[in-house]
Amino acid sequence: MKIRIPSPLLSYTQGRNSVEVPGTTLAEGLTELDRLFPGLRFRIIDEQDRIREHILIWVAGRITRHLAAPVGPKDEIMIVAALSGG
């Protein structure tokens, strides 16, 4: 699967905006992403193992809030981090 990294998290991936990782679920992909870039998963997933409220994740073009979402080898994961300001 290919995981697209949002701009606010590029400092964790040495500026890489996409990463190819193995896995059959979103959880497996994010675990592998964290293996490659320690600390990144915690920016996406909270202590209760849920997607953080300000994060949206698309799996193959569909929004999901479930880490168990199935992912195919050619699927693309897009992580979007909401920004706030005033």
N, CA, C and O atoms as CSV, one atom per row, in Angstrom:
chain,resi,resn,atom,element,x,y,z
A,1,MET,N,N,0.848,-1.175,0.000
A,1,MET,CA,C,0.000,0.000,0.000
A,1,MET,C,C,0.889,1.231,0.000
A,1,MET,O,O,2.011,1.218,0.505
A,2,LYS,N,N,0.356,2.289,-0.579
A,2,LYS,CA,C,1.058,3.565,-0.556
A,2,LYS,C,C,0.335,4.475,0.432
A,2,LYS,O,O,-0.880,4.656,0.354
A,3,ILE,N,N,1.100,5.043,1.362
A,3,ILE,CA,C,0.528,5.968,2.334
A,3,ILE,C,C,1.027,7.366,2.015
A,3,ILE,O,O,2.233,7.607,1.969
A,4,ARG,N,N,0.098,8.283,1.794
A,4,ARG,CA,C,0.431,9.689,1.544
A,4,ARG,C,C,0.454,10.418,2.886
A,4,ARG,O,O,-0.474,10.307,3.688
A,5,ILE,N,N,1.526,11.158,3.108
A,5,ILE,CA,C,1.762,11.843,4.372
A,5,ILE,C,C,1.394,13.318,4.231
A,5,ILE,O,O,1.812,13.962,3.269
A,6,PRO,N,N,0.615,13.867,5.173
A,6,PRO,CA,C,0.251,15.284,5.085
A,6,PRO,C,C,1.427,16.190,5.464
A,6,PRO,O,O,2.333,15.780,6.189
A,7,SER,N,N,1.397,17.405,4.970
A,7,SER,CA,C,2.468,18.376,5.217
A,7,SER,C,C,2.834,18.534,6.692
A,7,SER,O,O,4.023,18.577,7.008
A,8,PRO,N,N,1.860,18.623,7.617
A,8,PRO,CA,C,2.235,18.807,9.021
A,8,PRO,C,C,3.051,17.658,9.622
A,8,PRO,O,O,3.652,17.826,10.683
A,9,LEU,N,N,3.082,16.501,8.966
A,9,LEU,CA,C,3.803,15.345,9.497
A,9,LEU,C,C,5.074,15.016,8.719
A,9,LEU,O,O,5.731,14.019,9.019
A,10,LEU,N,N,5.434,15.822,7.735
A,10,LEU,CA,C,6.602,15.532,6.903
A,10,LEU,C,C,7.912,15.557,7.689
A,10,LEU,O,O,8.886,14.922,7.284
A,11,SER,N,N,7.948,16.274,8.792
A,11,SER,CA,C,9.178,16.301,9.596
A,11,SER,C,C,9.483,14.921,10.181
A,11,SER,O,O,10.635,14.639,10.512
A,12,TYR,N,N,8.477,14.062,10.314
A,12,TYR,CA,C,8.683,12.709,10.832
A,12,TYR,C,C,9.198,11.753,9.757
A,12,TYR,O,O,9.762,10.707,10.079
A,13,THR,N,N,9.010,12.102,8.487
A,13,THR,CA,C,9.382,11.208,7.386
A,13,THR,C,C,10.549,11.762,6.564
A,13,THR,O,O,10.742,11.366,5.414
A,14,GLN,N,N,11.322,12.673,7.150
A,14,GLN,CA,C,12.433,13.307,6.441
A,14,GLN,C,C,11.970,13.934,5.124
A,14,GLN,O,O,12.696,13.930,4.130
A,15,GLY,N,N,10.745,14.472,5.137
A,15,GLY,CA,C,10.217,15.171,3.975
A,15,GLY,C,C,9.552,14.299,2.930
A,15,GLY,O,O,9.078,14.813,1.917
A,16,ARG,N,N,9.505,13.008,3.146
A,16,ARG,CA,C,8.853,12.115,2.172
A,16,ARG,C,C,7.347,12.267,2.285
A,16,ARG,O,O,6.781,12.122,3.368
A,17,ASN,N,N,6.689,12.562,1.149
A,17,ASN,CA,C,5.237,12.757,1.185
A,17,ASN,C,C,4.446,11.493,0.862
A,17,ASN,O,O,3.216,11.504,0.925
A,18,SER,N,N,5.131,10.408,0.519
A,18,SER,CA,C,4.465,9.115,0.364
A,18,SER,C,C,5.467,8.004,0.674
A,18,SER,O,O,6.670,8.134,0.449
A,19,VAL,N,N,4.919,6.909,1.199
A,19,VAL,CA,C,5.745,5.774,1.609
A,19,VAL,C,C,5.009,4.496,1.237
A,19,VAL,O,O,3.804,4.384,1.464
A,20,GLU,N,N,5.721,3.540,0.672
A,20,GLU,CA,C,5.157,2.216,0.371
A,20,GLU,C,C,5.439,1.292,1.549
A,20,GLU,O,O,6.583,1.171,1.986
A,21,VAL,N,N,4.390,0.636,2.067
A,21,VAL,CA,C,4.541,-0.307,3.177
A,21,VAL,C,C,3.694,-1.551,2.910
A,21,VAL,O,O,2.711,-1.485,2.171
A,22,PRO,N,N,4.073,-2.687,3.508
A,22,PRO,CA,C,3.246,-3.889,3.381
A,22,PRO,C,C,2.123,-3.882,4.405
A,22,PRO,O,O,2.135,-3.093,5.350
A,23,GLY,N,N,1.158,-4.762,4.211
A,23,GLY,CA,C,0.060,-4.933,5.161
A,23,GLY,C,C,-1.246,-5.188,4.456
A,23,GLY,O,O,-1.392,-4.911,3.266
A,24,THR,N,N,-2.205,-5.724,5.208
A,24,THR,CA,C,-3.522,-6.017,4.645
A,24,THR,C,C,-4.625,-5.210,5.317
A,24,THR,O,O,-5.783,-5.266,4.902
A,25,THR,N,N,-4.261,-4.450,6.371
A,25,THR,CA,C,-5.220,-3.572,7.043
A,25,THR,C,C,-4.567,-2.212,7.264
A,25,THR,O,O,-3.347,-2.076,7.180
A,26,LEU,N,N,-5.383,-1.224,7.545
A,26,LEU,CA,C,-4.861,0.101,7.860
A,26,LEU,C,C,-3.938,0.030,9.077
A,26,LEU,O,O,-2.881,0.661,9.088
A,27,ALA,N,N,-4.325,-0.725,10.094
A,27,ALA,CA,C,-3.508,-0.861,11.305
A,27,ALA,C,C,-2.123,-1.402,10.980
A,27,ALA,O,O,-1.125,-0.887,11.484
A,28,GLU,N,N,-2.049,-2.428,10.150
A,28,GLU,CA,C,-0.750,-3.000,9.781
A,28,GLU,C,C,0.108,-1.990,9.034
A,28,GLU,O,O,1.313,-1.896,9.266
A,29,GLY,N,N,-0.514,-1.239,8.139
A,29,GLY,CA,C,0.221,-0.224,7.394
A,29,GLY,C,C,0.767,0.862,8.296
A,29,GLY,O,O,1.910,1.289,8.132
A,30,LEU,N,N,-0.040,1.318,9.255
A,30,LEU,CA,C,0.414,2.364,10.171
A,30,LEU,C,C,1.489,1.850,11.127
A,30,LEU,O,O,2.388,2.597,11.511
A,31,THR,N,N,1.399,0.580,11.508
A,31,THR,CA,C,2.436,-0.017,12.357
A,31,THR,C,C,3.762,-0.062,11.608
A,31,THR,O,O,4.807,0.258,12.175
A,32,GLU,N,N,3.726,-0.453,10.356
A,32,GLU,CA,C,4.952,-0.488,9.545
A,32,GLU,C,C,5.485,0.924,9.326
A,32,GLU,O,O,6.696,1.141,9.360
A,33,LEU,N,N,4.598,1.876,9.103
A,33,LEU,CA,C,5.010,3.271,8.942
A,33,LEU,C,C,5.744,3.750,10.202
A,33,LEU,O,O,6.752,4.450,10.111
A,34,ASP,N,N,5.230,3.368,11.371
A,34,ASP,CA,C,5.867,3.757,12.624
A,34,ASP,C,C,7.200,3.039,12.825
A,34,ASP,O,O,8.103,3.591,13.455
A,35,ARG,N,N,7.338,1.839,12.311
A,35,ARG,CA,C,8.623,1.130,12.379
A,35,ARG,C,C,9.676,1.893,11.590
A,35,ARG,O,O,10.822,2.023,12.020
A,36,LEU,N,N,9.268,2.397,10.424
A,36,LEU,CA,C,10.195,3.158,9.576
A,36,LEU,C,C,10.462,4.553,10.125
A,36,LEU,O,O,11.572,5.072,10.011
A,37,PHE,N,N,9.433,5.156,10.723
A,37,PHE,CA,C,9.511,6.529,11.213
A,37,PHE,C,C,8.935,6.581,12.632
A,37,PHE,O,O,7.780,6.964,12.820
A,38,PRO,N,N,9.740,6.198,13.629
A,38,PRO,CA,C,9.251,6.117,15.016
A,38,PRO,C,C,8.592,7.413,15.488
A,38,PRO,O,O,9.099,8.513,15.268
A,39,GLY,N,N,7.445,7.241,16.143
A,39,GLY,CA,C,6.705,8.376,16.683
A,39,GLY,C,C,5.608,8.894,15.779
A,39,GLY,O,O,4.747,9.652,16.226
A,40,LEU,N,N,5.623,8.501,14.518
A,40,LEU,CA,C,4.630,9.008,13.567
A,40,LEU,C,C,3.226,8.474,13.872
A,40,LEU,O,O,2.251,9.222,13.798
A,41,ARG,N,N,3.121,7.199,14.210
A,41,ARG,CA,C,1.805,6.598,14.470
A,41,ARG,C,C,1.077,7.330,15.600
A,41,ARG,O,O,-0.137,7.522,15.542
A,42,PHE,N,N,1.828,7.737,16.626
A,42,PHE,CA,C,1.205,8.426,17.759
A,42,PHE,C,C,0.597,9.764,17.350
A,42,PHE,O,O,-0.309,10.254,18.026
A,43,ARG,N,N,1.060,10.352,16.288
A,43,ARG,CA,C,0.484,11.607,15.790
A,43,ARG,C,C,-0.834,11.364,15.068
A,43,ARG,O,O,-1.607,12.295,14.845
A,44,ILE,N,N,-1.089,10.103,14.701
A,44,ILE,CA,C,-2.280,9.727,13.944
A,44,ILE,C,C,-3.282,8.963,14.812
A,44,ILE,O,O,-4.492,9.134,14.668
A,45,ILE,N,N,-2.772,8.123,15.707
A,45,ILE,CA,C,-3.584,7.230,16.540
A,45,ILE,C,C,-3.405,7.609,18.011
A,45,ILE,O,O,-2.282,7.843,18.458
A,46,ASP,N,N,-4.515,7.672,18.769
A,46,ASP,CA,C,-4.426,8.071,20.177
A,46,ASP,C,C,-4.137,6.880,21.092
A,46,ASP,O,O,-3.926,5.760,20.628
A,47,GLU,N,N,-4.131,7.146,22.404
A,47,GLU,CA,C,-3.811,6.128,23.407
A,47,GLU,C,C,-4.858,5.019,23.479
A,47,GLU,O,O,-4.560,3.930,23.971
A,48,GLN,N,N,-6.059,5.267,23.008
A,48,GLN,CA,C,-7.118,4.250,22.987
A,48,GLN,C,C,-7.140,3.487,21.663
A,48,GLN,O,O,-8.088,2.757,21.375
A,49,ASP,N,N,-6.104,3.659,20.873
A,49,ASP,CA,C,-5.964,2.980,19.580
A,49,ASP,C,C,-7.077,3.375,18.608
A,49,ASP,O,O,-7.613,2.538,17.882
A,50,ARG,N,N,-7.414,4.677,18.610
A,50,ARG,CA,C,-8.405,5.233,17.684
A,50,ARG,C,C,-7.748,6.336,16.862
A,50,ARG,O,O,-6.792,6.977,17.300
A,51,ILE,N,N,-8.273,6.538,15.681
A,51,ILE,CA,C,-7.788,7.629,14.840
A,51,ILE,C,C,-8.114,8.943,15.544
A,51,ILE,O,O,-9.243,9.157,15.984
A,52,ARG,N,N,-7.114,9.820,15.647
A,52,ARG,CA,C,-7.313,11.097,16.334
A,52,ARG,C,C,-8.410,11.903,15.636
A,52,ARG,O,O,-8.593,11.803,14.423
A,53,GLU,N,N,-9.136,12.704,16.425
A,53,GLU,CA,C,-10.283,13.449,15.911
A,53,GLU,C,C,-9.928,14.388,14.766
A,53,GLU,O,O,-10.731,14.576,13.852
A,54,HIS,N,N,-8.743,14.976,14.802
A,54,HIS,CA,C,-8.357,15.953,13.778
A,54,HIS,C,C,-7.720,15.306,12.540
A,54,HIS,O,O,-7.254,16.001,11.638
A,55,ILE,N,N,-7.708,13.980,12.512
A,55,ILE,CA,C,-7.132,13.236,11.384
A,55,ILE,C,C,-8.258,12.562,10.597
A,55,ILE,O,O,-9.135,11.922,11.177
A,56,LEU,N,N,-8.223,12.710,9.292
A,56,LEU,CA,C,-9.107,11.954,8.395
A,56,LEU,C,C,-8.227,11.026,7.569
A,56,LEU,O,O,-7.138,11.406,7.138
A,57,ILE,N,N,-8.709,9.810,7.354
A,57,ILE,CA,C,-7.954,8.840,6.564
A,57,ILE,C,C,-8.863,8.271,5.481
A,57,ILE,O,O,-9.958,7.778,5.752
A,58,TRP,N,N,-8.371,8.356,4.240
A,58,TRP,CA,C,-9.040,7.744,3.101
A,58,TRP,C,C,-8.302,6.460,2.760
A,58,TRP,O,O,-7.075,6.446,2.662
A,59,VAL,N,N,-9.053,5.387,2.582
A,59,VAL,CA,C,-8.504,4.111,2.112
A,59,VAL,C,C,-9.156,3.836,0.771
A,59,VAL,O,O,-10.370,3.651,0.691
A,60,ALA,N,N,-8.360,3.809,-0.271
A,60,ALA,CA,C,-8.859,3.545,-1.627
A,60,ALA,C,C,-10.036,4.460,-1.979
A,60,ALA,O,O,-11.024,4.015,-2.564
A,61,GLY,N,N,-9.920,5.741,-1.618
A,61,GLY,CA,C,-10.936,6.719,-1.989
A,61,GLY,C,C,-12.126,6.835,-1.058
A,61,GLY,O,O,-13.054,7.592,-1.344
A,62,ARG,N,N,-12.125,6.100,0.058
A,62,ARG,CA,C,-13.237,6.160,1.013
A,62,ARG,C,C,-12.723,6.521,2.396
A,62,ARG,O,O,-11.713,5.984,2.852
A,63,ILE,N,N,-13.419,7.430,3.057
A,63,ILE,CA,C,-13.037,7.796,4.422
A,63,ILE,C,C,-13.316,6.626,5.353
A,63,ILE,O,O,-14.352,5.968,5.255
A,64,THR,N,N,-12.370,6.378,6.261
A,64,THR,CA,C,-12.576,5.343,7.278
A,64,THR,C,C,-12.158,5.873,8.640
A,64,THR,O,O,-11.275,6.724,8.740
A,65,ARG,N,N,-12.784,5.376,9.666
A,65,ARG,CA,C,-12.415,5.669,11.051
A,65,ARG,C,C,-12.005,4.374,11.751
A,65,ARG,O,O,-11.872,4.349,12.974
A,66,HIS,N,N,-11.802,3.299,10.985
A,66,HIS,CA,C,-11.543,1.981,11.551
A,66,HIS,C,C,-10.160,1.471,11.161
A,66,HIS,O,O,-9.833,1.388,9.977
A,67,LEU,N,N,-9.358,1.134,12.152
A,67,LEU,CA,C,-8.026,0.605,11.886
A,67,LEU,C,C,-8.069,-0.776,11.237
A,67,LEU,O,O,-7.103,-1.187,10.593
A,68,ALA,N,N,-9.169,-1.487,11.398
A,68,ALA,CA,C,-9.304,-2.817,10.808
A,68,ALA,C,C,-9.691,-2.761,9.328
A,68,ALA,O,O,-9.872,-3.802,8.697
A,69,ALA,N,N,-9.820,-1.558,8.772
A,69,ALA,CA,C,-10.203,-1.434,7.358
A,69,ALA,C,C,-9.235,-2.215,6.474
A,69,ALA,O,O,-8.021,-2.048,6.592
A,70,PRO,N,N,-9.755,-3.064,5.594
A,70,PRO,CA,C,-8.882,-3.831,4.706
A,70,PRO,C,C,-8.225,-2.923,3.663
A,70,PRO,O,O,-8.816,-1.953,3.188
A,71,VAL,N,N,-6.990,-3.270,3.329
A,71,VAL,CA,C,-6.220,-2.506,2.349
A,71,VAL,C,C,-5.560,-3.486,1.393
A,71,VAL,O,O,-4.914,-4.445,1.816
A,72,GLY,N,N,-5.729,-3.236,0.096
A,72,GLY,CA,C,-5.084,-4.068,-0.906
A,72,GLY,C,C,-3.673,-3.583,-1.202
A,72,GLY,O,O,-3.323,-2.455,-0.857
A,73,PRO,N,N,-2.867,-4.413,-1.829
A,73,PRO,CA,C,-1.470,-4.054,-2.089
A,73,PRO,C,C,-1.305,-2.833,-2.996
A,73,PRO,O,O,-0.279,-2.156,-2.932
A,74,LYS,N,N,-2.283,-2.545,-3.827
A,74,LYS,CA,C,-2.192,-1.397,-4.738
A,74,LYS,C,C,-3.007,-0.196,-4.240
A,74,LYS,O,O,-3.048,0.846,-4.894
A,75,ASP,N,N,-3.649,-0.348,-3.086
A,75,ASP,CA,C,-4.476,0.730,-2.550
A,75,ASP,C,C,-3.618,1.892,-2.061
A,75,ASP,O,O,-2.461,1.728,-1.674
A,76,GLU,N,N,-4.226,3.060,-2.092
A,76,GLU,CA,C,-3.572,4.258,-1.596
A,76,GLU,C,C,-4.291,4.735,-0.345
A,76,GLU,O,O,-5.520,4.794,-0.301
A,77,ILE,N,N,-3.514,5.070,0.659
A,77,ILE,CA,C,-4.013,5.610,1.916
A,77,ILE,C,C,-3.657,7.088,1.914
A,77,ILE,O,O,-2.503,7.442,1.672
A,78,MET,N,N,-4.615,7.945,2.175
A,78,MET,CA,C,-4.337,9.368,2.269
A,78,MET,C,C,-4.691,9.836,3.676
A,78,MET,O,O,-5.829,9.700,4.125
A,79,ILE,N,N,-3.698,10.386,4.358
A,79,ILE,CA,C,-3.886,10.925,5.706
A,79,ILE,C,C,-4.016,12.437,5.569
A,79,ILE,O,O,-3.182,13.085,4.938
A,80,VAL,N,N,-5.061,12.988,6.162
A,80,VAL,CA,C,-5.281,14.436,6.128
A,80,VAL,C,C,-5.352,14.926,7.562
A,80,VAL,O,O,-6.149,14.435,8.362
A,81,ALA,N,N,-4.508,15.900,7.879
A,81,ALA,CA,C,-4.503,16.491,9.211
A,81,ALA,C,C,-5.193,17.845,9.144
A,81,ALA,O,O,-4.757,18.740,8.420
A,82,ALA,N,N,-6.278,17.987,9.909
A,82,ALA,CA,C,-6.991,19.253,9.947
A,82,ALA,C,C,-6.137,20.308,10.652
A,82,ALA,O,O,-5.462,20.018,11.640
A,83,LEU,N,N,-6.176,21.503,10.144
A,83,LEU,CA,C,-5.454,22.626,10.744
A,83,LEU,C,C,-6.455,23.592,11.319
A,83,LEU,O,O,-7.574,23.714,10.822
A,84,SER,N,N,-6.055,24.274,12.362
A,84,SER,CA,C,-6.934,25.289,12.931
A,84,SER,C,C,-6.133,26.571,13.094
A,84,SER,O,O,-4.902,26.566,13.101
A,85,GLY,N,N,-6.834,27.617,13.219
A,85,GLY,CA,C,-6.155,28.909,13.368
A,85,GLY,C,C,-7.173,29.983,13.665
A,85,GLY,O,O,-8.367,29.718,13.809
A,86,GLY,N,N,-6.692,31.163,13.751
A,86,GLY,CA,C,-7.632,32.223,14.064
A,86,GLY,C,C,-7.165,33.549,13.531
A,86,GLY,O,O,-7.846,34.560,13.708
